[in-house]
Amino acid sequence: MDIENEITRIIDETIKIIDFIDNISTPIVEEESLPTIKSLLDIREKNIHQLFKSYSAEELALFSNQLNRLNNLDKQLINAAAQAKEIMAKQILKQKNNSKATNAYTNNT
């Protein structure tokens, strides 16, 4: 596979991960989603390592536009992950508060 195709594949993988995270960033994050995200991230990471291991900086420099796009997508991925983390943290706190309220109610009846 050539450099351009490898970069394009990584870009596509990154977009897929961002879309996946955006689609699960709802009030309820399903636990089954987390292994899927991890698997997608592992594949992407492996492909990025392989890209930089297989080609020299000079070869990669010829594709600076695609690499810049990948860099921008990385920033989007970081933001999407941070938002998902915040949503999950809020879910945990809400669940904890709901459990406390339920326990208080059942103990008083």
Secondary structure, 3 states (H helix, E strand, C coil): CCHHHHHHHHHHHHHHHHHHHHHHCCCCCCCCHHHHHHHHHHHHHHHHHHHHHHCCHHHHHCCHHHHHHHHHHHHHHHHHHHHHHHHHHHHHHHHHHHHHHHHHHHHHC
